Amino acid sequence: MAKLGELASLIRSKNAGPFQLTFDIMFNDPAVYERVKRSGVVSREAISRIYRLPQEQVLFFFVDNALAIKASIPRPIFQGDVGDTDSHGGQQYAPLITLNIP
């Protein structure tokens, strides 16, 4: 068992406009990417559960030719609105780091 943060070469989040966040999980090694993909641990359902959203609000896809997993979700607070503590969305990836991958 390994943590996603140990397997991925990059895990990041960022704004996809003022109302959306996007997550990128990237790998250097095709075998490691396939391991994570086949595990089923990183999925639309997982993102939905982690960020407490209905599954239909999660855009999720694998980008095989880039060895990447991508997801987008609505921002919980619009960028720059009162209460927004992460204007650029760059800190929202943290819960993904500790996902256990068999």
PyMOL commands that set and color helices and strands:
alter all, ss='L'
color gray80, all
select helices_A, chain A and resi 4-7+30-39+44-50+55-57+64-66+94-97
alter helices_A, ss='H'
color red, helices_A
select strands_A, chain A and resi 2-3+10-15+20-26+59-63+68-74+100-101
alter strands_A, ss='S'
color yellow, strands_A
deselect
rebuild
show_as cartoon
